[in-house]
Amino acid sequence: MSYPMLDSDLEALKQTPELQGRAFGISRIQRFMGFGYNRAAHLVDAAVELGVLTRDQDSDWLVRLTEQN
């Protein structure tokens, strides 16, 4: 999955301190990055595909930044 602002959104996702070291969902991305639901959902899907995010073990809708980021 790709969209025009994917590269800049991925970089912003990696740099957002509120998302570091914890599980989070789409609503947290919306809140801290100022994105709408669709953009945040597409970002999560793309980031999981690219290995930037991993699905949390305890919940299907929570994700975490991978250690390499």
C-alpha positions as a Markdown table, in Angstrom:
| # | Residue | x | y | z |
|---|---|---|---|---|
| 1 | Met | 0.0 | 0.0 | 0.0 |
| 2 | Ser | 1.3 | 3.4 | -0.9 |
| 3 | Tyr | 0.0 | 7.0 | -1.0 |
| 4 | Pro | 1.6 | 10.3 | -1.9 |
| 5 | Met | 2.7 | 11.4 | 1.6 |
| 6 | Leu | 3.7 | 7.9 | 2.8 |
| 7 | Asp | 7.5 | 8.6 | 3.2 |
| 8 | Ser | 7.0 | 11.8 | 5.1 |
| 9 | Asp | 4.3 | 10.2 | 7.3 |
| 10 | Leu | 6.5 | 7.2 | 8.1 |
| 11 | Glu | 9.4 | 9.6 | 9.1 |
| 12 | Ala | 7.0 | 11.6 | 11.3 |
| 13 | Leu | 5.7 | 8.4 | 12.9 |
| 14 | Lys | 9.2 | 7.3 | 13.8 |
| 15 | Gln | 10.0 | 10.7 | 15.3 |
| 16 | Thr | 6.8 | 11.2 | 17.5 |
| 17 | Pro | 7.9 | 10.8 | 21.1 |
| 18 | Glu | 4.4 | 9.9 | 22.4 |
| 19 | Leu | 4.5 | 6.7 | 20.2 |
| 20 | Gln | 7.9 | 5.4 | 21.4 |
| 21 | Gly | 8.1 | 2.3 | 23.6 |
| 22 | Arg | 4.4 | 1.6 | 23.9 |
| 23 | Ala | 1.5 | 0.0 | 22.1 |
| 24 | Phe | -0.9 | 2.3 | 20.4 |
| 25 | Gly | -3.8 | 2.4 | 18.1 |
| 26 | Ile | -5.0 | 4.5 | 15.2 |
| 27 | Ser | -6.6 | 7.0 | 17.5 |
| 28 | Arg | -3.3 | 7.8 | 19.1 |
| 29 | Ile | -1.8 | 8.5 | 15.7 |
| 30 | Gln | -4.7 | 10.8 | 14.9 |
| 31 | Arg | -4.3 | 12.6 | 18.2 |
| 32 | Phe | -0.6 | 13.2 | 18.2 |
| 33 | Met | 0.0 | 13.5 | 14.5 |
| 34 | Gly | -3.1 | 15.4 | 13.6 |
| 35 | Phe | -4.3 | 12.9 | 11.0 |
| 36 | Gly | -7.8 | 11.9 | 10.1 |
| 37 | Tyr | -8.9 | 8.3 | 10.5 |
| 38 | Asn | -8.4 | 7.2 | 6.9 |
| 39 | Arg | -4.9 | 8.6 | 6.7 |
| 40 | Ala | -3.9 | 7.1 | 10.0 |
| 41 | Ala | -5.3 | 3.7 | 9.1 |
| 42 | His | -3.5 | 3.7 | 5.8 |
| 43 | Leu | -0.3 | 4.7 | 7.5 |
| 44 | Val | -0.6 | 1.8 | 10.0 |
| 45 | Asp | -1.3 | -0.7 | 7.2 |
| 46 | Ala | 1.6 | 0.5 | 5.2 |
| 47 | Ala | 4.0 | 0.7 | 8.2 |
| 48 | Val | 3.1 | -2.9 | 9.2 |
| 49 | Glu | 3.8 | -4.1 | 5.6 |
| 50 | Leu | 7.1 | -2.3 | 5.6 |
| 51 | Gly | 8.2 | -3.6 | 9.0 |
| 52 | Val | 8.1 | -0.2 | 10.7 |
| 53 | Leu | 5.3 | -1.3 | 13.0 |
| 54 | Thr | 4.4 | -4.7 | 14.4 |
| 55 | Arg | 1.1 | -5.9 | 15.7 |
| 56 | Asp | 0.9 | -6.1 | 19.5 |
| 57 | Gln | 0.7 | -9.7 | 20.9 |
| 58 | Asp | -2.2 | -8.9 | 23.1 |
| 59 | Ser | -4.5 | -7.1 | 20.7 |
| 60 | Asp | -5.1 | -7.1 | 16.9 |
| 61 | Trp | -5.7 | -3.4 | 16.8 |
| 62 | Leu | -2.7 | -2.2 | 18.7 |
| 63 | Val | 0.7 | -1.8 | 17.1 |
| 64 | Arg | 4.3 | -0.9 | 18.3 |
| 65 | Leu | 7.2 | 0.6 | 16.6 |
| 66 | Thr | 9.8 | -2.0 | 15.8 |
| 67 | Glu | 13.1 | -1.9 | 17.7 |
| 68 | Gln | 15.1 | -0.9 | 14.6 |
| 69 | Asn | 13.3 | 2.5 | 14.5 |
